[in-house]
Amino acid sequence: MRVATVAFYGCALGLLAMGLREMFSGFEENRCTMTYMFEYPEYRRIALPRRVARQYPAYGLYLYGEGQYAQDTRGLKLAGAPVLFLPGNAGSYKQARSLGSVALRKAEALEGGVHLNVFTIDFNEELVALYGGSLRRQTHFLHESIKAILRLYKDHEAPPHSVVLVGHSMGGVVARALFTLPRFSPRLVSLIITQASPHQAPVLSLDAHLLEFYSAVRQRWVGRAEDLRNVTVLSVGGGYRDYQVRSGLTSLPCPQDDPSKLSLVVTAVPRTWVSTDHLSIVWCKELVLATVRAFFDLIEPETGQFSDDPERRMAILNHHFIRHPVRVLGEQLETPVSLSGSPKTWSEVNTLRLAYSAPKEGQAKYFLFALSSRRRAYSHFYCRSNNLEMTSWVYGCTQMNGSMCVQAVDLSFGTELLPAYKVLTLSLSELSSVSHLIVVASNLNGRQFTVECEWQRQESQTVSVPVPHVLSFGMSVSDVTLNSTGLRHTIELQHFHQVYQAFRISVVSHCKVTKADRLPNVYIMKVPWFREDSVTTSSIPSVTEISGMLHTSRPDNSTGVLLQLHTAPNCLYKVSVRTSFPRVLGQVLRFCGPVLPVYVAVALLLACGGQMSSVVRMGRPLQMSHAVARSLQPHKVDLPVYLLHLLLRYSWFQDGWSTLHLPPLDALPATSPDGMTQEGLPLNEDWPRLLSPLLYVLGAAIAFWGSVLLRLFLRLLSLLLAPLHRPSVSRDCGTLRRRTQLLLILCLSVLGWASCGALSITATFLLHLYRVLRLQMTERSLSHMLNLAPEKQTDKEKGTGEKEKGTGEKEKGTGEKEKGTGEKEKGTGDKEKGTGEKEKGTGEKEKGTGNSEALDSKLKECNGAPLLSDSVLQDVRDDLQLHVSLSALLTLPVMLCAPSLIHWTRNLRYSVARLDPDPCWPHSVPLFIASLLLINCNTFTLSYSKTLPITSRLLLPLSVAMVSFSPLHLYRVNYFVSAALVPLAVSCLF
């Protein structure tokens, strides 16, 4: 193996490791607070109708409870508002305990008996994100569960007419799939909250049933959404900590003019501001509190049930999840508002900035800002305070009485809550009816706080900075220095609008005078086209690093990303923007990582094709690592794919394509919510095609090092299994008789039909793996025996020499006998001596012959005793290289079919029937038949095959087709592997 090849694939592996490390660990630490149960949680199973229980034996419906509440609800006499939790992929119904426990504590702190009844569904922890056959069954069971829940309230004075659904991961997708059922009434569900649910597309499209399910859901919510506008849906993504479901997939596919659908990232939720991983989003206390507060605000006090008003639902969700105005929800103030106080409590501010700290003594305080002298010079008024009481604090005066305002309008509804304080920005152009602005700084309760206000010119406090090119590798930097004379600055990051861009944004703050009572800095990265804002808080002075990455690309020519700095006055701020190459790789893997199996399969397929071509030319295959290294030819695969995409832009080619009934070409995953077609497939984008060569290199690196690890694994496993097998030197070890092959084909066909197609594929793979292990053991035995062969040859030569010596002595004794009778005894003695020497030589010969026979007895096999030579060893090594390549290729179908096999195995305790639906049947039949036939294949047979030259050339078009049709349909990889193995098996026969 060449050093350059190893170095190249070592660098490619390093790039892959760098990107994976950034994707899995290159984010902030988990700042979520754990939710705890104060009493032992109980899950009371709800009895379902016999028909439902018999039809869904693996599923169950439970009511969550703790302590006294659990005792009170034993009779299932419920009076609360029903909430149903839906677990996701491999999720447990017990994950509802965080929501249920916090809701119970909240109800105990309130008066009036308003509370929630939290139900949860046991979906048997099925892998529905990987196996789509259960999604429709889960949807039907959810429908039956909702009807069963509502029946529990039939004796209630004001029974609920709908159930609120909270779905985690795939549970959120199942919740939306309810509306695709023909007999489901949309009135049964009025509100759905989903957490880390991939609404746009599945993370991995491992079977066709999964994509069909998504297509039906999208068509219902996008194509026929007229009757769903009264259904409120909130989707929350986990942020960068969630590497299982990226937040771009959590955006709701719905009409743009539908106001009842909200999509956001948890980092933008007020009073949360943290990123969560895929599991912690369920128990993150900050998010659970926001959800429970919204639920209790949604309950009507008169009925104790959730409101049926969609506008009220949206107002409450906006209050808790979009923009918290630091006001009591629903508080109605009179307009105009009458203000009171003595003249001593009023102070007019004539300076450009106000900085006020409330004393320990309680007092009333009002600051008055005249607008008449500021309208022309300034465009905005900015104010912030760390007094987070839920009260109004900024007014616009409409009637003055001397130095006091007697009537005013409340302007506090535009307040925005930040981690350290609340801020309010007013546009002076919208305050034409107001003469003065009033800031209330009263602390009647003696609480100390700080208020800072100033007049601002927005254009002078907004700076545009072009970001460095993504391929600058951090060598270039864009920076700007802000001499902070104000409290807020905005930096527009020009040309920052694609997900593959990633930057390290460093903000260095320095103040000449250090003050202990300064309010901290707050940096907000605002993304105008999606609610994925991130908030960072830092002290003064400090060096703060902000991760500049996007969850979605800009869908249009809207405003770029804004970096909003809430700063301290009279301080110096230096902002530097530098490309982070590891984060760029992390973003590439985050968005395009799910399609890497396609490029791994292409590399293995082309490596197999290279071995077949080598057999045609030289009669023996290349080594597996050499074949993978030579298969790295992206231009042969990517250029035809580019050409197809280019031709499909012409109508005449599209017509011909449709005439042939060919499926649409797959592209890499879409990066913006609007970049999806009606079927959920991404629209053509140019930038993902530029990443195809990089993905090809990474896929080839996985195939290269994977083949190395496979060889090491086979050697280790063969060492462990060697004592259980007789030594062999035959290249046919581990093969099957023709009758046995036919019997196995019949048995595996019946097994796959009666149970699971993936089981037949796995069994075939194990049989082929046994063949490879036997070849590996034979190769080791032959190598060891050839090392002993020189010693055997030396012993044979030594025995022959002694025989010749004995013969010479015999002739000498005969000569002495002819000289006389007197010398007879001497001659006879010499003869006997010569005879003894002869016997000695013959003994040595027998000894050498005995060693040879002992060695040959170990070489005997049921198929015969071939001659031990280097050519035999080379033949075995050639067959081993061939079958290692085939085993690596067969590994992909086994891995892609594993979820359906796991699902079938886990459901054996409920039913031994066949898997229905089975995504691997009947498509697996050609695959395992070809694999069984290839077990007996060897390079000698292939070298005389008439069809092998055609088969070796067929693998490149199959690779092009795989890249064209499989990135968004991973299950099609099995089809192309079958299409490659079937002609190869034919080549072994003819």
N, C-alpha and C positions, 0 to 999 in steps of 0.2 A: 504494500500500500504506500503510495507516494506521500511524502511529508507535506507537500503543498495541499493535497486533497484533505488530509487530516486537519491541517491548519485552517483551511477554508471552512470546513464543516464545524470545526471548533469555534471559529468566530461566529458562524451562524447560530450555533447553540448558545453562545454567550449573549447574542442579541435576543434570542428567545427567552433566556433566563432573565435578562435585564427587564424585558417587557412584562414577563409574568410577575417578577418581584414588585414592579411598580403597580401592576394591576391588583395584586393581592395584599400588598402592605404599604403602598405609597400614598397613604392618606392619614388623616388625623386619627388620634386615638379615640376609642369609644367613650364618648362623654355622656352617654345615656345613663340615667339613674334607674336602678333595678326596682321593679314593683314587688312588694312583699304582701303575703297573706297574713292577716292578723289572727285568723282562725283557720281551722283545718278545712280545706276545700272538699266539697262533696259534689258528685255528679249523679243526679237521679235520672235513671233511664225512663223515657216516655214510651208507654205502650202504643204501638202502631197497629192498624188493622191487620188481620191475619194475612190478607192478600199481599200487603206491602211487606210484612215481615218475611213471608215465604219467598217473595220475588227478590228481595235485597237482604239476604241473611248476613252479609258481611258489614252492613251499615247499621247505624244506630243514632237516635236522637236523645239528647240529655239536657237537663236543667241544672245550671250551676247554682251552688249555694254554699253558705258558710254559717257556722254557729247557729244562733237562734233563727235566722232567716231560713236556713236549711230545714230546721224542725218545723217551722210554720208552713212550709210549702210541701210537706210530705203528702198531703192530700191533694196536691195540685190544684188548690183553689187560689188562683192567681188574680192579681188586681193591678199589676204594673204594666209598663209599656214594653212590648216584646222586642227583643233584639236577638238576632240569630248570627252566630259566628260560624264561618266556613273555613276550615283549614285548607292548606294548599298542598303542594307536591310533597308527599311523605310526611305531611303534617299531622299532629295529634289534636284530637278534640279537646284535650286538656290545656291547649294554648289559650283558651278563652278565660283562664283564671285571672289574668292581669286585668282585662276589661271588666270582668264580673266583680272582682274584689274592689277595684277603684270605684266602680258604680255603686257598690253597696256602702262603702265609706261615705261617698258623696250623699247618698240618700239619708243616711243616719244624721248627717249634719244639717239637713233641711227640714223645714216644717211642712205640714200638710199631707204627709204620707206619699208624696210623689217618689216613685222608684222605678227601676228597670228590672225586667225578668230576662236574664241572659241565658239563651239556649245555645247549644253547640252540637254539631253533627260529627259523628265518627265515620270517616270515609275509609277506614281500614289502612290509613297511611299509604295509599296507593301512589305510584309514581306517575301521576297523570301528566306531568310536564314532559315525560319521555314516552309514555304509552297513551295514545289518544283514544283507545277503545273504551275506556271507563268514563270518559267525560260526559257522554250522553246519558249513561246510566246514573251518574252522580246528579245530573240536572233533573232527571225524573224523580229521583229520591228527594231532592231539595223541594220540588213542587209538593210532594206528598207530605213532607215535614212541615211546610208552611200551613197547609190545610189542617194538619194535626194540631199545630200550635194555636191557630185561631179557634179550633173547636174547644180548647181548654177555657176560653173566655165566654162561652155561650151563655152562662148564667150571670155574667157581669152586667151591671146597670148600663155602662157605656162601653161595650166591647170594642176592641180595636178592629179595624177593617184592613189593616196592612201590617207588615212586619218590616223592620229595618234590618238590612243585611250588612254585615261586616265581613269582607272576604280577604283572606291573606293569600298572596301568591296566586296560584291557579284557582283558588276559591273565589277570587274576584271575577275571573273569567267565567266560571260556572254561574255566578250570580247574574251576570249579564246574559248568559245563554238561556236563562229562564224564559225570556221573552221570545225565544224562537219556538217554544212549544206551542202546538196548535190549540191546546185546551187551557192554556194559562191566561189568566186575566191580569192585565197590567195593574189593576187596582190593588192587587195583593201585596205589591211592593212599591213603596213611594220614595225610599231613600236607600242608596247603596254607597258604602264607603269601602274602597279597596286599598290594600296596603301591599306595595311592591308586586302588583299584578301585571304581567306582560300582556297588555291589551292590543298592542300593535301587531305582534307576531309571536309565535313560540320561540323560545330561546334556542332549542334544537328541534328541527323538523325530522324526527326519526321515523315517522310513519305517515301514511296518507290520511288516516282517520283524524289525526291531529290538525292537519291543514284544512280538511273539510269542515271540521268543527269551527275553526277560526273563520273560515269563509262564510259560514252560515250566520255566525254572530255578527260579523262586520256588515253583511248585507242587511241584516235586520236593523242595526243601529245607525247605519249610514244611508242605505237605499230606501228603507221603509220606516223612517223615524218620526212620521207625523204624529202618531198616537203616543210617542214616548217623551214628549216635551214636558209632561208633568212629572216624569220620573227624574229625581235629582241624583246625580252620580258625582262622587268626589274620588279622584284617584291620587294617591300619595306615593311617590317614589322614594327610595331609601338614600339616594345620593351615591357618592363614590365608594363608600364602605360596602355597598351591596354589589359585589362582583358577579353574583349569580343572575340577577335581573337588572340590567342597566336601566337607569331612570328614563332614558328616551323611549323605551318600550312601554312605559307605564302611561304614556299620553293616551287619552281617550280618542278613538276614531269616531268622530261625530260631525254633523254639519257645523260649519263655522258660525252660523247665526243661531245656534242653540245655546241660550243663556243658562240652562240648568245643568251644564256639564263643566266640571272644573278638574284641571290636571295641574299638579305642582310637585315640587321636591320638598322633602321634609326640612331641608336646610332653610327654606323660605317661610316656614310656619312660625308665626309670632309665639314667643315664649318657649320655643323649642330650639331652633337654630342649631341642630346637631345632625350629623349624618349617621344613619343606622345601617347595619348589615341586614341580610335577608331574614334572619330570625329575630334580632333584637327590635325590629320595627313593631313586633307584636307586644313586647313587654317594656319598651322604652317609656318610662314614666312621663316624660315631657309630652310625648305625643298622645299617650293614653289619656292624660289629663285634658288635653285640648279636645279629644274626641268625646270624652264623658261630659265636659262642660257644654259642648254643642248639643249633645243628646238631651240634657236636662233643660236647656234653653228651648229646645224644639217641642217640649211637652206642654200641652195646653193645661193650665191649672184647673179648669172646669171639669175636664174629662179624664185627666191623668194619662192621656194618650198623645201620640205624636201628631203634630199639626198637619193638616191636609193642604195648607196653602203653599204652593211652590215658591212664591215670591218671598215668603217669610223664611222658608228653608234656606234659600239662597242668601238672604241677608244674614242669617245666623252663621252659615258656613263662611261667608266672607269675613265676618267679624272675628271668628276664631282661627281661620286658616289663611286668610289673605292679608288683611290689614286690620290690626287691632287699634282702635282709636283711644284706648285707655279711658273708656267710658262704659257705664253700665248699659248693657244691651237693652234697647227698647225704651230708653229714657227719653221722654218728650219734654222739651222746655218751651216755655211761652216765648213768643216773638212779638214785640221786642222784650228783652229781659231788663228788669229794673235793678239797678245797682245802688247800694247804700254804703255809707261810711262817712266819717268826719273828714274835713279838708286835710287833716294831718296825715291821713292814711293814703292820700293821693300824691304822687310825685310824677312830674313831667320830665321825660328824658330827652335832652337836646343833643346828646352825643350820638356818634354812629354805632356805639356798642354799649350794651348793658351787661354787667357782671354783678350779680347780687347773691349773697349767701344769707339764708334766713337765720336769725338768732335763735338761741335756746328758748327765749321767752316768747310765748305765743302772742301774735299780733296780726292785725289785718294790714295788708299792703297791696296797693294798686299802682302800676306804672303806666303812664300815658305817653303814647308816641303820636305826634302830629303827622298826618299824611300830606298836608298841603305843600310843605316845603321839600318833600322827598320824592314826589311822583316822577318828576322829570329826570332826576339823577340816578334813581334806583328802580329796579324792576321787581324785587322780591323782599319780603321780610322773613327772617329766619329766627326761630326761637327754640330753645331746648331746656329741659329741666329733668332732674333726677327725682322729682316728686311724682311718684307713680300712683297717687290716689286717683280713683275713678271719678274725677270731677272735671268740670269745665275750667279752663284756665286762660284762654285767649278770647277776647271779644272785639267786635267792631262797634264803635260808638256812633250812634245816629242822632243823639241829642245831648248837647253839653249844657251845663249850668255852672258858669264860672270856670273853676279849675277842676270840676268833677263832671263825670258822665252819669246821666240819670237813666238813659235808655240805650240799650245796645243789642246787637245780635250775636249769637254764639258762633264762633268760628273754629271751635275745637274739634269739630267732627273730622277734620283733615289730619288729625294727629296720627303720627306713626310711631309705634313702639319699637325701640331698639334694645339690645341687651343691657345697656348702662343707663339709658334715659329715654325720654320721649321727645320727639322733634315735631315741629310744625313749620311748613314753608307756605307762605301766602303770596300769591301773585297780585301785585298792586293794581294791575289792569282790571281785575275782577272785583275791586273794592271801590267802585265809583260812588256808591251811596254812603260810604263810611268816611268820617272826618278824622277819627283817631283810632288807634289800636290800643287795646287795654290788655296788659298781662297781669294776671292775678298771682301774687306771691305771698298770700296769707298763710300763716302756720299757726292757726288757733290751737292746735293740739301740741304745739311745742316741738314738732319734728323739724329737724334741720335738713335743708336741701339747698341746691344751687340752681339759679336761673341765669342763662346767658342768651342774649338776643342781639341782633344786628341787622342793619340794612345791607342789601346785597345787589350787585349788578351781575346777573347770571353770565353774560357773555365774557366778563372779565375774570370770572372764577371757573371758567371751563377751558380746558386745554386738550388739544388733540395730539396723540402720540402714535406714530406708525409702529406696529409691532414688528420684530425681526422675522425674517423668512424662516419657514419651518426647517429648511435644510442648512441653516446657519450653524447648527450643532453647538449653540451657546457661545460661539466666538464673537458675535456682534451683540450689542446691547443698545436698547433705546431707553433713555432716561430723561427725566424732567425734574427740576428743582422748584419747589413752591415756597416762596417767602410768605408764610401764612399770616396775612393780616386779617383773615376772616375765619369763620367757624366751619365753613363747608366748601369743598372744592370738588370738581368733577373732571375726571380724565376720560376722554373718549379714546378707546383702543382701536385705532383704525385697522381695517383689514383682518380683524379677529372675528371670524364668523363660521369657521369650520371645526368639526369635532377632532380632526387629526392634528390640529394646532394645540400646543401645550407649552405653557410658559411658567417661569418662576418670577413672580412679581415681588420685589423687595421694597419695603417702605421703611426708610430710616428717619426717625423723628429726633430732633434735638432742640432744646430750649435753652436760652441763655440764663433765664431765671427759673429756678425750680420751686414749684408751689405744691404744697401737700394736698390742697383742696381742688386741684385741677380735675375736670371730668376726663375720663379715659378717651382714647381714640377709638373710633368705630369705622371700619372699612367695609364697604358693601360692593360686591361685584354684581351689577344688575344686568340681566339678559332680557331685552325687550320682548323677544318673540316667545319666551317660555318662562314660567315661574320657577326658575332654578337659581334664584339669588342665593349667594353665600355671604355670611356675616362673620367678620373677624374683629375681635376686641384686643386692644393692646394698651399698655401703660405709656407714660411719657417720662423720660426718653426711652426709646426701644428700637429694635431691629425686628421687623415682622416680615415673614414670608407668606405670600398668598399663592395658592395653587390656581393658575389660570387655565382652566379646562372647561369644555362645554359638554352638556348631555345631548344637545340637539344642534344641528346646523341651522343657519338662518334660511328660512324658506323663501324670502323675497329680499328686496333692497331696502329693508327697514334700517333703523338706526343700529349702529354697532354696539358692542359691549361697553358698558360704562363702569368705571371705577369711582365710586363716590366715597370721599374722605371727609368724615366728621372730625375736625382737627381742633387743636388748642390754639388760641390766638398768640401772635408774636413768637412763633416757633418756625423752625426750618424743617421742611420735609423733602426728602429725595426719593423719587420713585424710579426704580429700574426694572425693565422688562427684558428678560433673556429667555431664549428658547431652551427648553429642557428636553434633550433627546431621549432619555429614559421614559419620560412621561409621554412623549410622542409614540414610542413603541407600546407603552401601556394602553394608550387610546386606540392604536391600531388593533391590538389584541382584544380590547374590550368590545370593539364593534365588529371586527372581522375574525376573531378567534374561532367562533363556531363553524366557520367554513374551512378551517385547516384540515379536518379529516379528508376533504376532497383532494387537496393538494398532496397529502400523504399518500392517498390511494393512487394519484397520478404518478407520483415518483416510483411507487412500488410496481405499478403496471408497466411503466416504461423500463424499469430495471428488469422485469421479467421479459419484456420484449428484447432488451439487449442481450440477455442470456440465450434466448431462442435464436437470435441472429448469429451469436457466437457458435452455437451448435451447428447451424447451417454452414458456416464458413470453415470452422476448425474441428468440428466434431465434439467439442466439449464446451461447457458454459463458463462464464466468468465467475470470479468470486462475487459473493453477494454485495460486499462493500464496494467493489470496483464497479459492479453493474449499477448500483444506486448512484455512485459518483458520476458515471457517464450519462446517466439519465437526466442530469440537470441541463435541460435545453429549453428554457422558457419560451424562446422565440418560436419554436415549433408548435407550441400549444397556444400561446397568447395571441400570436398574429392571426391565426384563423378565427379565433373568438372575436377579436377586434373587427375583422373583416365582416363577420356575420352581423355584429351590432351595427356596423356602418351600412350594410346592404339593407337591413331591416328598416332603415329610415325612408326607403323608397317604397312607394305604394305597390309597384309591380312585383317587387320581391315579397312583400307582405302577402299579396294575393296568392302567389305560388306557395308560400309557406303555409298559409291557411288551407290551400287545396290539398296539401300533403298531410293535413291534420297533425302537424307538429306542435308540441307545446311551446309556449313562449320561453325565450331565453331567460335564464336566471342572471341576476346581477348580484353584487355584494349587498349586504343589508343596508337599507335606507337609513340616513342619518337625521332626517327631519320628519316630524309627524305628517306633514303634507306631501312627503315624497312617496306615498303609497298609492297603489291602484285600488280599484274597487274590490279586487280579490285579495288584497293584503300583500301584494308583491311590490317591491320597490320600483319606482320609476327609474329610467336610465339616468345615471349620474356619471360624470366624467372622472371625478377624482378616485372612486373606488377602483377603476380599471388601472390606474397608475400604481395601485398597491398590489396588483396581481403578481408581478415579478417578485416582490418582497415576500408575499405569501408563498409563492412557489419555492423560494429558497428556504424559508422556514419549514415548509412541509418536507422538502428533501432532507433537511437536517434531521427532522424527526425520524424519517425513514432510515437515514444512514445510521444514526446512533441507536435507533430501535433495533436494526438488524444486528448491530454489534452486541447489544444486550441480549438479543434472542440467541445468538451463538453461545454466549457465556452461560445463559440459562440452560441451554440444551446440553452443554458439556457438563455442567454441575449435576443436572438431573440424570444424565446417562451414567455418571459415576455412582450415583445412589442406586440406580436400577441394575447396574452391571452384575452384581452377585446373583440376581434372580434369573439371569439368562445365560445360556451356553455361548461360548465364544464362537464367532462366525467370521468367515472371510468372503461370503457370497454377497454380491450386490443385490440379490433378491431377498435378503432378509427383511422380514416385516411385511412382505407382500401378501396378497390374498389370492386364493384360487378363484378361477372364473365363476365356479358354482357358488362360492362364498360371496363374491361380489354381487351376483344377482340376488342372492338371498338377503343380503344386507340392504340392497336397494329396495326390495319389496318390504322388508321390515321397517326401514326408516320412513318409507312413504306412508305406511299404515300408522306408524308412530306419530308422524307430523300431522296427519289428517285427524287422528283421534285425540291428540293432546295439544301440541304446540309446534309450529314450524321451526321455531328457534331451537327446540330440543333436538331436532334432526340435524340442524346445522352444527350445533355444538358437538353432538356425537360423531359426526363426520370429521370435524376438526380434530377431535381426540384420536380417532383412528389414524388420521394422517400424521398427527404429532408422534404417535407410536412408531410409525414408519421412519420418521426422521430420527427418533431416538435410537432405533435399531441400527440405522446407518451410522450414527455417531459412535455407537459402541463398536461396530465393525471397523470403523476407521481407526479407532484407538487400538483395537486388538491387532489389526494388521501392522500398524506402525510399531507396536511392541515386538511382534514376531519378526519383522524385518530387521530390527535391531539385534535379535538373537541369531539371525541367519549366518553371519560371518563366523561365529564360534562353532556352529554346526559344521561348516565347511572345513575348518581347521582340523577338527577331530577326524573327519573322513580321510583327509590327506595323510595324517599321522598313521592311521591304521594301514593304509596301502604301503607306506614305506617299510614298515616292519615286516610285512608279507614278503616283499622283494628281498629283504635281508635274509630271511629264513630260507628262501629258495637258493640263494647263492651258497650258503653253507652246505646245503644238501648236495649240490654239484661237486663241491670240494671233497666231501666225504666219499663220493663215488670214485673220484680220481685216485685217491689213496688206496682204495680197495684193489684196483688193478695192478698196483706195484708189487703186491706180494701178500702171501697168506699171513706173514708175520705181522703185517700192519692191519690185519682184518679187525682186530678188536678196537684198535685206535680209530680206524675208519668208521667202524660201527658206532664208536663213541661220538665221533664227529657228526655222524649221521643223526644220531639221537639228539645231539646238541642243535644241529640244524633244524631237526623236526621240532624241537622245543621252541626254537626261535620262530619257526613257522606258526606253531600254535599260538605263540605270543602275539605275532602279527595278526593272525586270524582273530584272536580275542580282541585286539584293538579295533579291528574292522567291525566285529560284532557290536562292540561298544558304541562306535560311531553310528552304525546302522540302527542300533537301539535308540539312540538319541533322535535320529531322524524320524523313526517310526512313532516315537512318543510325541514329537512335535506335530507330525502329520495327523495323528489321531485327534489332536485338538482342533485341527483345521477342518475336520469332516463336518458336513452339514447334511440336512435331509435332502438337499438338492444335488449333492455330489461333493467331491473334494477337488476344487480347482487348484491349479498350480500357483504356489506362492511366489509373487514377483511384484516389482514396482508398478507394472501396468494394472494389476488387480487393485492395488491401493489407489492408483490414480482414478480408476473407474468408480470406485466407491466414493472418492472425494468429489468427483463430478456429479454423481447422483445426489450426494449430500447438499452441494451448492444449489442444485436445481430444486430440491424439495424444501430447503430452508427458504428459498424465495417464494415458493408456493404457500408455505406455512405463514409467512409474514403477510401475504396477500389475503389468506383466509382469516387472519385475525380480525380484519376490519368487519366482515359480515357478522362474525361472532359478537363483537362489541356493539355493533349497531342493533342487533336483535336481542341483546341481553335484557333490556327493560321488559319486553313482552314475556321472556322466559321467567324473569323474577316475579312479574305479576301473576303468571299462571301458577308458579310454585307456591306463592304465598296464599293463593286461594284454594289450594288443594283440600284444606280442612273444611271448606264450605261446599266444594263441588269438585268431582273428579272429571267433569265433562271437559270437552275441548275448549280452547280459548276462543272466545267469540266477542268481537271480531279479532281475527288473527292477521296482523299486518305482514307476516312472513310466509303466509300460505296463500296460494300455491306457488308463489314466486321462488320459494326456496328449493323446489324440486329439481330444476336444472342445475342449481348450484351444488347440492349434495351428491347428485348423480355424477356430475363431472369430477367432483372431488374424490369420490370413491374410485372412479376409473383411473385417476391420476396417481393413486397410491402405487400401482404396479408400473408406473412409467419410469423409464431410465433414459440416459443420454444416448445409449447405443440404439435403442428403438427410434428415438427422435431423429438421430442423424440420418436414418434411412427413410424417414417419413416424406411422402410426396407433398403433403399439405402444410408442412411446417414453414416453408418460406412465405406462404400466404398468411399464415397465422401470425408470424413475427411482424409482418407489415400492418396487420389489422389493429395492433394495440395502440398505435399512435392516433388513428382516427377515434378510437374509443376514448382515449384520454382527452382529446379535444371535445368530444361530446359530453364527457363527464364534467369538465369545467363549464360547459355551456348550460347544462341542464340540472346540475346537482347542488350548487352552493346553497340554495334555499329549499332544496328537497334532498336531504342527506340520505334518505332511504333509497334513492335511486342509485347510490353507489353500489348497493348489492346487485342491482340489475346489470350494471356495467362490468362488475367482477364476474358475474355469471356469463355474460357475453364474451368475456375473455377466456374463461376456463373451459367452456364447452368446445370451441374449436381446438384448444390445446389438447383436450382429452381425445378428440377425434384424431389428432396428429399422432397420438400414442398408439392408436389402433390401426391406422392406415399409413 
